[in-house]
């Protein structure tokens, strides 16, 4: 594996058989474990653990002190806030080996997970969803959903730029930053323009 296309701080540990995309940066005391994949232009902050077989798409931002365990897949443009954590077993016990029971969790394109949030394994995060700081996610989160609390509860919807959406009588909302338009039908949001 050549280190010519990405940056790794001298204190970072990168195990064998990892794939790291061009322009990615891996900072102090982080550990990228075997068979992990990082896309292009990822930024892995200080003291991050990426367990074996984890997949990160391109432009994924991983802030300091994040743990990403086996079974997690993050699509492109995902943001993982400081000290947030994933799990990979529903009922862990120190004396019971459950490596064969690791659950898969997918964080879809453009989603953001706030500082100190916990994602209980097997609960996918929809694209462009926004998980508030400290939230504990115990169920699947829809695209564009805004959730907070423990357990996480949905407060509303957000745009691709992270602004809360207010829907009119025709179930149309406009992002105040970009003027992108969104529709709400059957409790699902999608971008329409």
N, C-alpha and C positions, 0 to 999 in steps of 0.2 A: 504494500500500500504506500503510495507516494504522498508526502506531505506538502508537495509543491502547490497545490491548488486550494488549500485551506490553511487557516491559522490555528495552532494549538499552543496554549501557554505551556511553558516548560514543566509546570506542576500537574498538567492534565495527564490522565492515563487513558490510553485508547487501546483496547484489546484487539486481538487478531480478527480478521474477517469482517471488519466494519467497512461500510461504504459511506464516505463523507463527500458531499457535493462541493463544487467550486464556490469560493467566496464565503464559506461557513467559518465561524469563529467559535473556539472552545476555550473557555477562560479558566482561571485558577482553581485547582483542586477538584476538577470535574472528572467523572469516570464514565467513559463510553464503553459498555461491555460488548462482548462478542456477538457478531452477526447483527448488530444494529445498523440502521440505515438513516442517514441524515441527508436531506435534499440540499439544493443549492441555497446559498445565502442564509443559512440558519445562524442563530446566535444563541449559544449555550452559556449561560452565566456561571458565576462562581459556585462551587460546591453542589453541582448537579450530578445526580446519578441517573444514567439511562441504562436500564437492565437489558439482558440479552433479547435479541429479536424485536426490539422496539423499532417502529418505523415513523420517522418524521418527514413530512413533505418539504417543499421549498419554502423559504422565508418564514420558518417557524421561530418564534422568539421565546426562549426559555429563560426566565429570570432566576435570580440566585436561590439556592437551597430547594430546588424542585426535585422530587423523586418521580420518575416515570418507569413503571414496572412492566415486566413482560406481559404482553397481551394488548398494549396500548398502541393505537395508530392515530397519528395526528396528520390531517390533510394540510394542504398549502395554507399559508398565512394565518396559522393559529398562534394565539398569544397565551402563554402560561405564566401567570403572575407569581410574584415571590412567595416561596414556601408553600405553594399549593402541592397537593399530592394525589396520586392515583392509588387505588388498591388493585389487587388481582385475584384475591380469593375471598369468597363470601364469609367463610367461617374459619379463619386461621387459628391454628394451634401449634405451639412450638414443637410438641412431640409428635405431630401428625404431618407427614409429608404429603402435600396436596399440589405438587407441581403439575400433575396431570389434570388438575381442575382449574388452571388459570383461565379466567374469563377474559373475553375480548371486549375492549372499549374503543369506540371510534369517536374522535373529535373532528367534526366536519369542517370544511373550508371556512376560514375567516372567523371562527369562534374565538371568544376571549374568556379566560377563566381567571378570576380575581385572586388577589393575595390570600393565602391561607385557606383556600377552598379545598374541599375533599370530594373526589369523584369516586363513589362506590362502584366497583367493577361491574361490567355488563350493562351500564347505562350510557348509551350513546348521547353525544351532544350535537344538536343540529347545527347546520351551517349558519354562521353569523350570529349564533346565540351569544348571550352575555351572562356569565355566571358571576354574581356579585362576590365581593371579598368575604371570606369566612363561610360561604354557603356550603352545605353538605348535600350533594346530589345523590338521591336515592331512587330516581326513576329517569326514564328517557326524557330528554329536553328537545322540544321542537325547534325547527329552523326559526331564527329571528327572535326567539323568546328571551325575555329578561327575567332571571330568577335570583332570589336572595333568601337567606335564612337557613335555619336548621330545624327540620329538613327543608330543603329549598322549595320555595313556592313561587309560582309565576306572578309577576307584578304587571306585566305588559309585554310590549314588543319593541324591538330596536331596528334601526336601519343598518345597512352594511357599514356605515361610518360610526355606529354606536350611539346614535341619538334616539331617544324615546319617540315612538310614533303615536300620533293621535289620529284616529280614524274618523272620518266624517260620516254622514248619514248614508252615503253610498259605499261605505267600507273601503275608502281610499285614504291613504296617508302620504304625506310628502316629507322627505328628509330635509330639515332646515339648512343643512350644509351643502347638499348636492342637488336638491330638487328631484332626486330619484323618487319614483312613485311606487307605492306598494298597495296590494289588495289583501283584504282579510275575508276569507270564505271558509266556512266549516271549521273554524278555529285553526286555520292555517294561513300563514302569511307568505306571499311571494312578491318579488319585485316585478313590476309590469312595465316600467319605463325608466 
